[in-house]
């Protein structure tokens, strides 16, 4: 079965998604959308460094969607659900299933319940599925740890540690975590909401809801990680004493007991990248992925690999815990 796909958003992540989608049999890219006038009017294949594929990038989303009638839209534009909601509604109105890398869409029911309900109703009415996913949120710190609990007769608590060497990641992410700022500049950006990993709270609530835990309290702390020596990447230069990145921890409590701990350390020059899950349960489990999961590669892969699952899923706004098991195909 061939799936007709539109690539909506052609920034670094969107380009990675489009590049991978081009290589998969069973996927036919029928449209591409981006607001960048430098990309509009160009062939998507040529933008990707390939031969032309006969798909011209357009800035007119509504026209493109109504013209090509996609089965699935691979959406990668912004982190804010409020900002991308009009884009998602356009896709739903066109009768397309949507796989989006919008972090706040991964589990929006706790932070934005009314918007989540509205999008769910729209998707159900149109008979399509809307899903937010990616490496984090969507996999490394929520869906993957939850999958591990299948082997447990009891789960009392969960701790997830993700250490990322941001020097290996895209430029916008390095800037989003504050690399190269002074500590005072970092503190100001945190107050403004400009420096943080978006999606940790969504992962926290996804885990709690899936395990049937009613949290009594939660917190989300953001701290700078300072560089011990100079670090130079393709995108930023960080002097010793400047901010190398972010240390962000989300915690969930039942009573006074800390039952969920999500510990994210994302900074340039991180010496020991890893993804580690520890489950206090019966039996206790500990899993470490040495070297960690490369976020940019994995986000593109997860978006593309989810196509098969979303086409089998029920209509409505879903999370990664609701769709059939996502795997490589």
C-alpha positions as CSV (number, residue, x, y, z in Angstrom):
1,X,0.0,0.0,0.0
2,X,1.4,3.4,-1.0
3,X,1.0,6.2,1.4
4,X,0.6,9.7,0.0
5,X,2.6,12.1,2.1
6,X,3.0,15.9,2.5
7,X,6.0,17.2,4.2
8,X,4.9,20.3,6.2
9,X,7.9,22.3,7.5
10,X,11.4,22.1,6.0
11,X,13.7,23.3,8.8
12,X,16.5,21.0,9.9
13,X,14.2,18.4,11.4
14,X,11.6,18.6,8.6
15,X,14.4,18.2,6.0
16,X,15.6,15.1,7.8
17,X,12.1,13.7,7.8
18,X,11.7,14.4,4.0
19,X,15.1,13.0,3.2
20,X,14.3,9.7,5.0
21,X,10.8,9.6,3.5
22,X,12.3,9.8,0.0
23,X,14.2,6.6,0.6
24,X,11.2,4.5,1.7
25,X,9.3,2.3,-0.6
26,X,5.6,2.6,0.1
27,X,5.8,6.4,0.6
28,X,5.0,8.8,-2.2
29,X,5.7,12.4,-1.4
30,X,3.0,14.4,-3.1
31,X,3.5,17.8,-1.6
32,X,5.9,20.0,0.5
33,X,5.1,23.2,2.5
34,X,7.3,25.8,4.1
35,X,7.0,29.5,4.8
36,X,10.6,30.3,3.7
37,X,10.4,32.2,0.4
38,X,13.9,31.0,-0.4
39,X,12.5,27.4,-0.5
40,X,9.2,28.1,-2.1
41,X,9.0,27.3,-5.8
42,X,12.0,24.9,-5.6
43,X,11.9,21.2,-6.2
44,X,12.0,19.3,-2.9
45,X,14.5,16.7,-4.2
46,X,16.9,19.4,-5.2
47,X,16.6,21.1,-1.8
48,X,17.5,17.7,-0.3
49,X,20.6,17.4,-2.6
50,X,19.0,14.8,-4.7
51,X,17.7,14.8,-8.3
52,X,14.3,16.4,-8.8
53,X,11.3,14.5,-7.7
54,X,8.6,16.6,-9.2
55,X,7.3,18.1,-5.9
56,X,7.5,21.9,-5.7
57,X,7.7,23.5,-2.3
58,X,4.7,25.8,-1.6
59,X,4.0,28.5,1.0
60,X,0.2,28.0,0.5
61,X,-0.6,25.1,2.9
62,X,-4.4,25.1,2.3
63,X,-4.1,25.0,-1.4
64,X,-1.5,22.3,-1.4
65,X,-3.4,20.1,0.9
66,X,-6.7,20.4,-1.0
67,X,-4.9,19.8,-4.3
68,X,-2.9,16.6,-3.5
69,X,-5.2,14.9,-0.9
70,X,-2.5,13.3,1.3
71,X,-3.0,10.3,3.5
72,X,-0.5,11.6,6.0
73,X,1.1,14.9,6.8
74,X,4.5,14.8,8.4
75,X,4.4,18.1,10.3
76,X,7.6,19.7,11.7
77,X,7.3,23.5,12.3
78,X,7.2,24.7,15.9
79,X,7.2,23.5,19.5
80,X,4.2,25.6,20.7
81,X,0.9,23.8,20.3
82,X,-1.0,27.1,20.3
83,X,1.1,28.4,17.5
84,X,0.7,25.3,15.3
85,X,-2.9,24.5,16.0
86,X,-4.2,26.4,12.9
87,X,-1.7,24.4,10.8
88,X,-3.0,21.2,12.3
89,X,-6.6,22.2,11.7
90,X,-5.8,22.8,8.0
91,X,-4.4,19.3,7.8
92,X,-7.4,17.8,9.6
93,X,-9.9,19.7,7.4
94,X,-8.1,18.2,4.3
95,X,-8.8,14.7,5.7
96,X,-5.2,13.9,6.4
97,X,-3.7,12.0,9.3
98,X,-1.0,14.1,11.0
99,X,2.3,13.1,12.6
100,X,3.7,16.2,14.2
101,X,7.0,16.8,16.0
102,X,5.4,19.6,18.0
103,X,6.6,18.8,21.5
104,X,3.6,20.2,23.3
105,X,1.3,17.9,21.2
106,X,3.0,14.8,22.6
107,X,0.6,14.9,25.6
108,X,-1.4,18.1,25.8
109,X,-4.3,17.0,28.0
110,X,-2.7,18.2,31.2
111,X,-1.3,21.6,30.2
112,X,-3.8,22.6,27.5
113,X,-7.0,20.5,28.0
114,X,-9.4,22.7,26.1
115,X,-7.2,22.9,23.0
116,X,-6.6,19.2,23.2
117,X,-10.3,18.5,23.4
118,X,-11.0,20.8,20.4
119,X,-8.3,19.1,18.3
120,X,-9.6,15.7,19.3
121,X,-13.1,16.5,18.3
122,X,-12.0,17.9,15.0
123,X,-9.9,14.8,14.2
124,X,-12.7,12.5,15.2
125,X,-15.2,14.4,13.1
126,X,-12.9,14.1,10.1
127,X,-12.1,10.5,10.7
128,X,-8.3,11.1,11.0
129,X,-5.6,10.6,13.6
130,X,-3.5,13.4,15.1
131,X,-0.3,12.4,16.9
132,X,2.6,14.3,18.5
133,X,5.9,12.4,18.6
134,X,9.7,12.5,18.2
135,X,12.6,11.3,20.2
136,X,11.9,13.4,23.3
137,X,9.0,13.7,24.0
138,X,7.5,10.7,22.2
139,X,10.1,8.0,22.8
140,X,13.3,8.2,24.9
141,X,11.9,9.5,28.2
142,X,8.3,8.2,28.0
143,X,7.2,5.6,25.4
144,X,10.4,3.6,25.7
145,X,10.4,3.5,29.5
146,X,6.7,2.6,29.5
147,X,7.4,-0.3,27.2
148,X,9.9,-1.7,29.7
149,X,7.3,-1.8,32.4
150,X,5.6,-4.6,30.4
151,X,8.0,-7.0,32.2
152,X,7.0,-5.8,35.7
153,X,4.4,-7.3,38.0
154,X,4.6,-4.1,40.0
155,X,6.0,-0.6,39.4
156,X,6.7,1.7,42.4
157,X,8.8,4.4,40.7
158,X,10.6,5.3,37.5
159,X,13.8,7.3,36.9
160,X,14.9,8.3,33.4
161,X,18.3,9.9,32.7
162,X,19.1,11.4,29.3
163,X,22.5,12.9,28.7
164,X,23.0,14.5,25.2
165,X,26.1,15.9,23.7
166,X,24.5,18.9,22.0
167,X,27.6,19.5,19.9
168,X,26.4,16.7,17.7
169,X,23.0,18.2,17.2
170,X,21.5,21.0,15.0
171,X,22.3,24.7,15.5
172,X,18.8,25.8,16.6
173,X,18.9,23.2,19.4
174,X,22.3,24.4,20.6
175,X,21.0,27.9,20.9
176,X,17.7,26.8,22.5
177,X,19.6,25.3,25.4
178,X,21.6,28.5,26.0
179,X,25.0,27.4,24.7
180,X,27.4,30.4,24.8
181,X,25.3,32.5,27.2
182,X,26.6,33.9,30.4
183,X,25.0,32.6,33.6
184,X,23.1,35.9,34.0
185,X,21.9,35.8,30.4
186,X,20.8,32.2,30.9
187,X,18.8,33.1,34.0
188,X,17.0,35.9,32.1
189,X,16.2,33.6,29.1
190,X,14.8,31.0,31.5
191,X,12.5,33.7,33.0
192,X,11.4,34.6,29.5
193,X,10.7,31.0,28.7
194,X,13.2,31.2,25.8
195,X,15.7,28.6,27.2
196,X,14.4,25.2,28.1
197,X,13.7,21.8,26.7
198,X,10.0,21.7,25.6
199,X,8.2,18.5,26.4
200,X,9.6,17.2,29.7
201,X,6.3,18.0,31.5
202,X,4.4,16.3,28.7
203,X,6.5,13.1,29.2
204,X,5.9,13.2,32.9
205,X,2.1,13.3,32.5
206,X,2.1,10.7,29.8
207,X,3.9,8.3,32.1
208,X,1.7,9.0,35.0
209,X,-1.5,8.7,33.0
210,X,-0.4,5.4,31.3
211,X,0.5,3.8,34.7
212,X,-2.7,5.0,36.2
213,X,-1.0,7.2,38.8
214,X,-2.7,10.3,40.0
215,X,0.0,12.8,40.8
216,X,-0.4,15.0,43.8
217,X,2.3,17.4,42.8
218,X,5.0,18.0,40.2
219,X,7.9,20.4,39.5
220,X,10.2,21.2,36.7
221,X,13.6,22.8,37.4
222,X,16.0,24.3,35.0
223,X,19.7,25.0,35.7
224,X,22.7,25.9,33.6
225,X,25.6,23.5,33.0
226,X,28.8,25.6,32.8
227,X,31.6,24.8,30.5
228,X,34.8,23.7,32.3
229,X,36.8,24.4,29.2
230,X,36.3,26.1,25.8
231,X,34.0,24.2,23.4
232,X,33.7,25.1,19.7
233,X,31.0,23.6,17.5
234,X,29.9,24.3,14.0
235,X,27.3,26.7,15.4
236,X,28.5,28.2,18.7
237,X,31.6,29.0,20.6
238,X,31.6,28.5,24.4
239,X,34.3,29.8,26.7
240,X,35.1,28.3,30.1
241,X,32.6,29.6,32.6
242,X,29.9,30.2,30.0
243,X,26.8,28.1,29.7
244,X,27.3,24.8,27.8
245,X,23.7,23.8,28.0
246,X,20.8,22.9,30.3
247,X,20.1,20.6,33.2
248,X,16.4,20.1,33.5
249,X,14.6,17.8,35.9
250,X,10.8,17.1,36.0
251,X,9.5,15.2,39.1
252,X,6.1,13.8,39.9
253,X,4.9,13.0,43.4
254,X,2.3,10.8,45.0
255,X,2.0,12.2,48.5
256,X,5.5,13.0,49.5
257,X,7.0,10.1,47.5
258,X,8.8,10.9,44.3
259,X,7.5,8.4,41.8
260,X,8.7,9.8,38.5
261,X,12.1,11.5,37.9
262,X,13.0,12.7,34.4
263,X,16.6,14.0,34.4
264,X,17.7,15.7,31.2
265,X,21.3,17.0,30.7
266,X,21.8,18.5,27.3
267,X,25.0,20.4,26.7
268,X,27.8,20.8,24.2
269,X,30.8,18.6,25.1
270,X,28.9,16.2,27.3
271,X,31.5,13.4,27.9
272,X,29.1,10.4,28.5
273,X,26.0,10.6,26.4
274,X,23.5,8.0,27.4
275,X,19.8,7.1,27.9
276,X,19.2,5.2,31.1
277,X,15.9,3.9,32.5
278,X,15.6,2.6,36.1
279,X,12.4,1.1,37.3
280,X,11.8,0.4,40.9
281,X,9.5,-2.6,40.5
282,X,9.1,-6.3,40.6
283,X,11.5,-7.2,39.1
284,X,13.6,-4.0,39.3
285,X,14.9,-3.1,35.8
286,X,17.8,-1.0,34.6
287,X,18.5,-0.3,30.9
288,X,21.3,1.9,29.5
289,X,21.8,2.8,25.9
290,X,25.5,3.7,25.8
291,X,26.2,6.7,23.6
292,X,22.6,7.8,23.8
293,X,20.0,8.0,21.1
294,X,20.9,10.6,18.4
295,X,18.0,13.0,18.6
296,X,17.9,14.4,15.1
297,X,18.3,11.1,13.4
298,X,15.8,9.4,15.7
299,X,13.2,12.1,15.4
300,X,13.1,11.8,11.6
301,X,13.1,8.0,11.9
302,X,10.3,7.9,14.5
303,X,8.1,10.3,12.4
304,X,8.5,8.2,9.3
305,X,8.2,4.8,11.1
306,X,5.0,6.0,12.7
307,X,3.3,6.2,9.3
308,X,2.4,2.5,9.4
309,X,1.0,2.7,12.9
310,X,-1.1,5.9,12.4
311,X,-2.9,4.4,9.5
312,X,-4.1,1.6,11.7
313,X,-5.0,3.8,14.7
314,X,-8.4,5.1,15.8
315,X,-9.4,8.6,14.9
316,X,-8.8,11.5,17.3
317,X,-5.9,13.1,19.1
318,X,-3.7,10.3,20.4
319,X,-0.4,9.8,22.2
320,X,2.4,7.3,21.5
321,X,0.8,5.0,24.1
322,X,-2.4,4.8,22.1
323,X,-1.1,3.8,18.6
324,X,0.0,0.3,17.5
325,X,3.6,-0.5,18.3
326,X,5.9,1.7,16.2
327,X,8.9,0.0,14.6
328,X,11.2,0.1,11.6
329,X,9.7,-1.0,8.4
